[in-house]
C-alpha cells in the first residue's frame, strides 16, 4: 500500500532564490495546481511561484493539510533555518512531506 500526501498543499520555498532549487514545488504546482493553497517563503527575495504568501496557520484555515518542502538545494540537507518553520507547520496541525537526503525524523526538534 502506498502512502498518499493529503492535499491541499502549502509549498515551502524557504530562502531559495534559484528556480532550479525550487523544482519540487514548481512541479507540484504544474501538475496539481488545484491542490496548491499557497507558498511559504522565508524572505521576500525567495522564488515567487505566484501563489499567495501564507504561513501554516493561514494555510490550515484555507484548507491546506500538508506542507511540502518544495526545495532541493545542492546537498539535499534540511537547512537549520527551516527547522522552526517546519515545527510551526506541525504545530498548526499539518503533515510535512520532504524528499530531502536528510530525514525530518533525524532532527531532534
C-alpha positions, 0 to 999 in steps of 0.5 A: 500500500502506498502512502498518499500526501493529503492535499491541499498543499502549502509549498515551502520555498524557504530562502531559495532564490534559484528556480532550479532549487525550487523544482519540487514545488514548481512541479507540484504546482504544474501538475496539481495546481488545484491542490496548491493553497499557497507558498511559504517563503522565508524572505521576500527575495525567495522564488515567487511561484505566484501563489499567495504568501501564507504561513501554516496557520493561514494555510490550515484555515484555507484548507491546506493539510500538508506542507511540502518542502518544495526545495532541493538545494545542492546537498539535499540537507534540511537547512537549520533555518527551516527547522522552526518553520517546519515545527510551526507547520506541525504545530498548526496541525499539518503533515510535512512531506520532504524528499530531502537526503536528510530525514525530518525524523533525524532532527531532534526538534 
